[in-house]
Amino acid sequence: MKNNYNILGNTYHMENVENIYDELSNLDFHKNLLEEINQLDEDLFQIVFNDGVIIDIGWYPSFDINGEFIIQVISAGDWENPSIKISSGWDKNDLVTKLSGILKQ
């Protein structure tokens, strides 16, 4: 059964979600990066699916004005070799586009 999840203001219909952690949606992209920098760490978002696949988003390096969002898809617990690893800057539209593309796979 598919459930609805609101992430970054968009609704996604997903099934087999075991757990979701979302601090990413609390960020205020109307503010400039410097105003939100104290909220930007490595642990912003994670979805764990029943099959063990994890989608993880964090800001690297944490609290760094020169950092970026890193979106990773982890399979079989292999954090050293993500099956997908892409980045996005402080641009909500770009981040949403990239995350949406991953969630549709």
SVG drawing of the C-alpha trace seen along z (x, -y; Angstrom):
<svg xmlns="http://www.w3.org/2000/svg" viewBox="-2 -35 36 41">
<polyline fill="none" stroke="black" stroke-width="0.4" points="0.0,0.0 1.3,-3.4 1.4,-6.2 1.8,-9.9 4.9,-11.7 5.4,-15.5 9.0,-16.3 10.2,-19.8 6.6,-20.8 6.0,-18.1 3.8,-15.0 5.3,-11.7 3.4,-8.4 5.7,-5.6 5.3,-2.1 7.5,0.1 8.8,-2.7 10.1,-1.4 11.2,-4.7 11.6,-8.3 13.6,-11.1 13.1,-14.6 14.8,-17.7 15.4,-18.8 11.8,-20.0 12.3,-22.4 14.9,-24.4 13.9,-27.9 15.1,-28.2 13.7,-31.8 16.6,-32.7 20.1,-33.0 22.6,-30.2 24.4,-32.1 21.1,-32.5 20.5,-28.7 24.1,-27.5 23.6,-26.4 20.9,-24.0 23.0,-22.3 24.6,-19.1 25.2,-15.6 21.9,-14.2 19.1,-16.1 17.1,-13.4 16.8,-9.6 14.3,-7.2 14.7,-3.5 12.8,-1.1 11.8,2.4 14.3,3.9 17.1,2.2 17.7,-0.6 18.4,-4.0 18.1,-7.4 20.3,-9.8 20.7,-13.6 23.1,-15.7 25.1,-18.9 28.9,-18.3 30.9,-19.6 28.6,-20.3 27.9,-23.9 30.2,-25.1 29.2,-28.0 31.1,-26.2 29.3,-22.9 26.6,-21.2 23.8,-18.8 24.9,-15.2 22.2,-12.8 23.1,-9.1 21.4,-5.9 22.8,-3.1 22.1,0.6 23.0,3.6 24.4,1.3 27.4,0.4 28.0,-3.2 31.4,-3.2 30.0,-2.6 26.7,-4.3 24.7,-3.2 23.9,-6.9 25.7,-9.9 24.9,-13.4 25.2,-16.9 23.1,-20.1 23.8,-23.6 21.6,-25.9 18.8,-25.7 15.5,-24.1 14.3,-23.6 17.5,-21.7 17.4,-19.6 13.7,-18.7 14.4,-17.8 17.3,-15.5 15.4,-13.9 12.3,-13.4 14.3,-11.7 15.8,-9.3 12.4,-8.6 10.9,-7.7 13.5,-5.0"/>
</svg>
